[in-house]
Structures are given as C-alpha cells and as structure tokens.
Amino acid sequence: MAHELTQAQLAAFRDEFAHDQHVKPIQHAAMRNGVLEASYNPEAAAKLNHTFSVEVPTGKVSNQKQSGRCWLFSLLNTLRHQFAIDNKVKDFELSQSYLYFWDKIERANIYYDNIIRTADRPTDDREVAFYLSMPGDDGGQWAMAASLVAKYGVVPKEVMPETFNTEATAGFAEALNLKLRRDALTLRELKNNGATTGEITARRQKLLQEVYRMTAIAVGEPPVQFDLEYRDDDKNYHLDQDLTPTTFFEKYFKMNLNDYVVLTNAPDKAYNQAYRLASEENVVGGLPIIFTNMPMASLRRAAIAQLKAGETVWFGNDVGKQVNRKEGLLDSQLYQKDALFGVDLSLNKADRFRLGEAEVTHAMTLTGVDLIDDQPTKWKVENSWGVKNGADGYFVMSDDWFEDYSYEVVVQRKYLTDEEIAAADSEPVLLPAWDSLM
C-alpha cells in the first residue's frame, strides 16, 4: 500500500519541531559547524594518547596521495619495516609504482578471461555487471598484493619512483576503464558470433598489448635489473649489483607469503569457516583470496602475538567511520550523531553487513598496541596518508573502533590456535562477486 505524504502530516512535523525547547541550539550548532564538529566527543579523544606497551620500531610513513593503493602500501610497509630492521635503514621505502604497474597488466588479463567466460550472459547479469563496474580501478585485497610480490618481486622506491599518474590515478583509471569496457564488447561479440578459440586468443593478446602500452605511457616501464645502493643508519656504504626484482625479494626479505592467513570478522556469515572471493583475484595462478571467518577475539589475539614478535600487521577496515583524519583518531564514540539528532543510529556489525552499511574501504598497518591487564585498550596504526595526518602519519585507534570497524587481519599461521588452523584449512565457500567482503 502506498502512503502519500499529506499537508496535515507536514504541519504536524513542523509543529513538533517548533515546540522542542532544546532543538534550536542544537540546530544552530549543526548548521554553523557541520554535523561532525557539532557531535564531536572530546572525552573519547582524550583517551587516545600515543603511549603503547607493545610497539614495533618503524620509520617515516608513506603517502598514497590521490589513489586507492592502500592495500599495496600496507603490505609493502610490513616488508620495508623488516628490511629497515635487518639492514639498519630507518626510512627505507619500496616502490608502490612497480606493483601498481603489474597489477594493471595482470588485472586486465584475468578480466578478459572473466568476460569471455560470461559472454553468453546479458550485461545486466549481476556477475557481469560487477566485472564491468570497476575493471581498471585501484582497490584490492591482501592476497592480490601478495600475488604480485610472489610473481614479480619488489624494488626500492628510488628504482621506480612515483609518477603523476600513480599519485593521482583518476585520469588513467578513467581511460583504462573505458578501454576495458570497450574490449569487453569486442570479446563478447567475438565469442557470441562463433569466432574460433584461436581468433579470440589473438584478439585478446592484441588488447592486452594495448593495456601494457597504456600503462607504460602513464607509469613508466618496470626495471628488469637494478643495483641496490644505500648508506645505512651508521653511515656504512652498501652496493649489491645486478639484482632482479625477484632475486632482491628472495635475498633480502624473510616473508613466506604462503605462511599467512587472512582472519576476517563478518558476523553475517558462519564462523570457523573459510570463504573465497574468486571474482576479485587479480593474478591467474596467484594466491586465492580466502578469508577465515572468526570472532573478533581471534583477530585480537593473533594480531597481538604478531606485534609482540616484532612484526607489523596488515588490517582491513572502514576508515571513513568515526575518524578524525587531521588528529589521527579512531574511536566508536568520537562523533555522537545519535545524541545530536535525538534518534537511534545503532546497528550491530552483522546487520551493518546485511544492509550495506559495513564495507572494507581501506587497509592500514598495526604497529603497536597498549595492553592493560593483558587486554588491548588502544592500537597504534600506520596509515599511508602522509605525515600531515595524525602524529606524523600515525593514528591512534581505540579497541572499540577495532571491534566495530575492523574486518580483516593478516597473520602468520604459527599464531593461530588449532581450531583456527582447522577453519583456515576448511574447504572455502565461494562468495558471489557482490558479497559484502569485496
């Protein structure tokens, strides 16, 4: 039954608002200062000091600028911190441009496979529409970054520095999205008009060559070989010549990417179960995107164990919620918008997933935790937004925010319990392309 909004109802709304004795000062504060500033809770901010009982030594933060490469930055942060400790180079940084280049090529390659596989479906099919919605965008998962490192290695930032198009990716993304969507039309028509496998493969190869050319023009070509040259913090000179990106990774980095598990907390799904998001995988033959769904207690315990062992932790979250970007504060009670408006705005985590309110929008790096009576009260977070946000780029996150708005941590298997390992090794349930964890 439809309900038409009547003038009588509107008059009642106006009358109720006019007779609320307390609403005018609130209205004035919100109109003059904005909803966030008017609902700001200084008591929550006061609890978030920068002292932590467990802290991994780290250097200057990186800056993804106007790009969606946080998932690459967060993994490379963990790698560069290890290199810095092992080789006494405090502010060493790895090239994000290098992995960004290969992600564009690999992502186009797997995209063509998905387009050809689904060519017999209409373009408004939900899975086809997903592939067409974001073929050349920047976002990604931990396993996507790990797949690129496993296949292509890494290089120092100075070997392949940032360009305008890696720091501000919108222009290139627009051109690449247009090209890939047009390619989808071409490949779908070939497949549906009875072209041979050989004809489709030849056209696919030509299209992929064009993606390579576009990416090389926008980003520059990645190095095949390079020399590692640096002075350590003790001013000692080092030179290692004729390295390839893969030999550099194998020689200087201890991380075995296959030893890591993505623990997720998605209470709209069954716990103690692995889930796979194949639709987002970016490298054919790479690491599958698999989440092991567990209660938050598992994510906390494993993350703390890895921090205590001296290794930072990649974690996925919804950074747009309850954040003071300038001061670098994350707290579930930082903005009390429900009190400001006098309405109930509460949703539990499972319902936020079901209703599309929960979303993994960002990846950052846990570098410390403050334990009181062995319980975490707040966490130190390395962001990739440069030094002008937070305390030189580092944020403080309350444990309540970690509970409410964090969804993934990436930890070594050795920090898992037997029950968690069994869940990680379970046959993964295949998630649809549009699942809330995407």
Secondary structure as UniProt FT lines:
FT   HELIX           7..18
FT   TURN            21..22
FT   HELIX           23..33
FT   HELIX           35..38
FT   HELIX           42..46
FT   STRAND          54..55
FT   HELIX           70..87
FT   TURN            90..91
FT   HELIX           96..117
FT   TURN            118..120
FT   TURN            123..124
FT   HELIX           126..133
FT   TURN            135..136
FT   HELIX           142..152
FT   TURN            157..159
FT   HELIX           164..167
FT   HELIX           170..192
FT   TURN            193..194
FT   HELIX           197..219
FT   STRAND          226..231
FT   TURN            233..234
FT   STRAND          237..243
FT   HELIX           245..252
FT   HELIX           257..259
FT   STRAND          260..264
FT   TURN            267..268
FT   STRAND          273..276
FT   HELIX           278..280
FT   TURN            284..285
FT   STRAND          290..293
FT   HELIX           296..308
FT   TURN            309..310
FT   STRAND          313..317
FT   TURN            319..320
FT   STRAND          323..324
FT   TURN            325..328
FT   STRAND          329..330
FT   TURN            332..333
FT   HELIX           337..341
FT   HELIX           349..354
FT   TURN            355..356
FT   STRAND          362..372
FT   TURN            373..374
FT   STRAND          375..382
FT   TURN            387..390
FT   TURN            392..393
FT   STRAND          394..398
FT   HELIX           399..405
FT   STRAND          406..412
FT   HELIX           413..415
FT   HELIX           418..424
FT   STRAND          429..430
FT   TURN            433..434
FT   TURN            436..437
//
